[in-house]
Amino acid sequence: MNLTDINKIKGDESVEDLINMFEENNSVITLIIVKTKNSSPATFNQFIKKLKNDKPELYSRGTKIFNELLNDNKFSINRLLRFIKNPKNKVIDKLIDNNLNIMADLLKNNKLHNNDYSDEKKIYESSMLNKLYNLKKGPANETLNRFKWSKDICEEFNLTEGSRLMQYYIEIYEIYIKEYC
């Protein structure tokens, strides 16, 4: 799906038109959700009902997207397009949803493109963390666990670069706790 596909749905289609579009292209369901749910909620309601009752196999194909997008209070077209595009953006959205904004920012602005995950660099980062923030054991442990959670999210979406980045920070905090707490 690309940005020009958005023009395929005008918001005034019939339930049957929407079902035919979905049968032809599974990814169009996201556009149906975006355009029809907001512009024609009654049509959207009937579309979902008809899919469930008359085309259960088609409905089941869209179940994951229905559950993730329809129940999302932060639903927007920009978020939808990021969701469709790549796993990194999916991870970033999930990190933000779980109040892991710092980790999301690190992933967005990954400065470790040269993959310098050396032990020397981790020790240096840990000493800078101590010098700048002098965290106590409780907050340091909480941050360590936030990085572990973020790594789990990266692994859930098979985002290897994100998982490696979060592991890097996990090791920094493990060194920090061992050396400074």
N, C-alpha and C positions, 0 to 999 in steps of 0.2 A: 504494500500500500504506500502511496506517496501523497504529497500535499494536494496534487490535482484531483485525487479521488474524492476530496471533500465536496467538490462541485457535483458529484454524481447524485447526491441526496439533497433535495431542495427543501424538504420538510413538509411537503404537501402530498406525499405518496400515499397510496392506499395500503391497507394491511397486506393485500396480495402482492402488490408491487414490492414491498419491503421483503416479504418472504422469498420472492423470486430473486431479488438481489442477493439475499443471504445464501440461497442455494447455489448461485453462480460463483460467489466469492465469500469464503468464510470471514475474511478480514473486514468486510464491509459492515459487519455487525457493530463494530466500534463507532463507525460513522452514523449508523442508525441510532445508536444510543445517544450520541452527542446531539445530533440534529433533531431527531424526532421526540426524544424524551422531553426536551425543553420547549420545542415549538408546538408539538401536538401530543400532549401527554395522554389523551384518551386513545388516540390512534396507537401510540406506543403500548399502552396497557393492553389493547386488543391484539396487537401484534404478538406480545409475549404470551397471552392466553392462547392464541391460535397455534403458536409454535408448540407450546406445552401439550395441547390437546390433539392437534392434527399432525404434527411433525415432531414427535418426541426425539427422534434420532438427530434431527437438525438442532433442536433445542439443547440436547446434551452436548453438542459440539461447542455451543456458545456458553455453557454453564460457567466455566471458569471466568470468562470475561464478564459475564453478568454479575457474578458474585463479587469480583474485585472492583468493578467500576460502578455498578448500581448502588452498592452499599457504601460507597466512598463519599464522605461528607466534603472532601476537598476536591471533588471532581471538577475538571476544567478541560477545555480543548487542548491547551498547552500540555497539561499533564498527560492527557490521553496520547498525544503525539509522541511525547517522550517515552511513554509506556510501550508504544508500538515499536519504536525505533531500536533501542538497544538495552542490553542488560545493565550497563553501568548506570543509566538513568533510572532504571527500575530500582536498583539498589539505593541510589541517592534518595529517591522518593520514600522508600521504606525506612531508611535511616532517619529522614526528617520526620516521618510519621511517628517514629519511636523516640523522638526528642534526642536524637544522636546527631545534632546539627554540626558539631565540630568534626565528627568523623565524616559526615557528608561533605563538608568543606574541604577536608584533607583529600578526599577522593576526587572531588571536582578539580582541585588545584594541585594535584600530585606533582610535587617538585622533584621526586626521586626518579626521574626518567632514566637516569643512568644506572638505576638499580643498585646504588651504593648502600647495601644493607650490611656492611662490614661490622664486625664486633667493635672495632675502634670507633666507628661512627656512633654506634649504639651507646657505648660508654661515654663518649663526648656529649651526646644528646641528653643522657641521664644526668650528667654533671651540670649541664646548662639548665635543665629542669630544676635541679636543686638550687642552683644559684638564683634563678629568676623567680621561682615560686615557693620553694621550700615547703612542699606539701607534707602534711601529716599522713600517718599510715592509713587512716580511714578514707580520706578523700583520694589518696593514691590508689587504694584498693578499688574504690568505686570506679575510678577512671580506667583502671586495668580491666575491670569487668565490662565496662562500656565498649572498650576496644575488642574484647572477646565476643561480645554480642554482635558488634559490627562485623567481625570476621565471619561469624555464623551466617549473617545475612548475605554477605558476599558469596559464601559457599552455597547458600540456598539457590542463588542465581548463576552459579558457575562463573563468577567473576574472579578469575585467578589473580589478576593484577591488584584488585581490591583486597583480596584475601592476604596476599603477600604484604601489602602496605599495612594492613591492620596487624599482621603478625609482627612486623617491624616495631610498631608502637607497643605491642604487648611485651616484647622483649625489652624495650627501653624501660617500661614501667616495672617489669620484674627486676631489672638491674637496680632501678631507683629504690624500690622497696627494700631490696637486700642490702644496698649500700647506705641508704640515708634514713631509713625508718627504724 
